[in-house]
Amino acid sequence: MLKNLVCVWAALQDGRSDDATIARTWGLHPMAVRGLKPLARSLSEAKLRSLIAFAVDSDIALKTGG
């Protein structure tokens, strides 16, 4: 889901907003794009980076017993 969110966010930043175009470009389902667009629109680059860092840190901690 995080990868899909980043893809949708990047497409919106590039000025693309058509669900079908975004889905085709990134290989996503159009309904997934439609569902993620409101969240993607609400995120600044800093918030998105923070979310990614949190996910990465959590994944590493889970896999290493942290």
Stockholm file with secondary structure:
# STOCKHOLM 1.0

chainA/1-66         MLKNLVCVWAALQDGRSDDATIARTWGLHPMAVRGLKPLARSLSEAKLRSLIAFAVDSDIALKTGG
#=GR chainA/1-66 SS CHHHHHHHHHHHHTTCCCHHHHHHHHTCCHHHHHHHHHHHHHCCHHHHHHHHHHHHHHHHHHHHTC
#=GC SS_cons        CHHHHHHHHHHHHTTCCCHHHHHHHHTCCHHHHHHHHHHHHHCCHHHHHHHHHHHHHHHHHHHHTC
//
